[in-house]
Amino acid sequence: MRNSTSHFVYPLLLSLLVFALLGGCGSGTSDSQPEPEQLATGRQIYDANCAACHGIKGEGQPNWRVPVNGVYPAPPHDSSGHTWHHPDSVLLEVIAKGGSLPNSTMPAYGDILTEEERIDVLEYIKTFWGQRERESQARGSR
């Protein structure tokens, strides 16, 4: 006769194993420090594609929380904004697919930038954040 606790323990152990294995699957970025070349590439991409709206230092457009003619201005990517509240997977999807809100003018870069370039620009954007925001965002990305 089978032990009644094994009926519950084996599925639990299997679930924990699957969770642990999937936990190692990342979005392409990591908690480690990016290489200087990656940040240089990310900065070039940001300056060419993002800075016009989000600001050269990630400061965003004035009054970014108030829509103008029904469209929200570009939010900041520095610590004062909400970018760092989102995990890497969401931020990379927004970069690839553009703004998901109907009142956003964020263009899609999925056909313009490679996945590696999108990761590079995200790593550069993270340099605008303070230590507390970087740590919080890294926890949310795990």
LOKE-684866 format. One record per residue (C-alpha): residue in one letter; x, y, z. Coordinates in steps of 0.1 Angstrom, whole numbers, plus 5000, padded with zeros to 4 digits. Example, Ala and Ser with C-alpha at 12.3 -4.5 7.8 and 13.67 -1.06 7.14 Angstrom:
% LOKE-684866
a512349555078/s513749895071/
//
This chain:
% LOKE-684866
m500050005000/r501350344991/n502050595018/s499450865018/t501951145023/s503751044991/h500651134972/f501251494982/v505051504986/y506051384951/p503951644932/l505251914955/l508851804950/l508351784912/s506752134912/l509752274932/l512152114908/v510452264878/f510252604895/a513952594903/l514852494867/l512752764852/g514053014876/g517352994858/c515753094825/g516353464822/s515153744799/g518653804785/t519854044811/s521453964844/d522254094879/s525954114870/q527554434858/p527354484820/e530454504800/p531654854790/e531154764753/q527554674760/l526955004777/a528655194749/t526455014724/g523355074745/r524155444748/q524555484711/i521255314705/y519555514732/d520955844720/a519855764684/n516355624692/c515155714727/a516756044739/a514656264717/c511556164737/h512856024770/g515656274774/i519456244771/k519756154808/g516455964810/e514556264825/g511456224803/q509256494790/p507656764813/n504356674829/w504656324817/r501656214838/v499256464821/p498056374786/v498356634759/n495556604733/g494856254747/v498556134745/y500856094774/p504356254771/a507256014773/p507955914809/p511355944825/h513655644826/d515555774856/s514655694892/s511755944892/g509855744867/h508255394867/t510555204843/w512455044871/h509154904885/h508954654856/p510854334851/d513354304822/s510854084803/v508254354803/l510654634794/l512154434765/e508654364752/v507854734753/i511054814734/a510154544709/k506454604705/g506054974715/g503755124740/s500754914747/l498455194758/p496255344732/n497455684742/s501155614738/t503355704709/m506155474718/p507155304686/a508054934682/y511754854677/g511354484672/d512054504635/i514654784639/l516854654667/t518154304673/e517354124705/e520954194716/e520654564709/r517354584728/i519154414758/d522054664754/v519754964755/l517954834785/e521254784803/y522155144795/i518755274807/k519555094840/t522455334845/f519955614851/w518655444882/g519955464918/q521255154936/r517855104954/e515955104921/r518454874904/e518254624933/s514454634934/q514154594896/a516654304896/r514554124923/g511454174902/s513254034871/r514253714888/
//
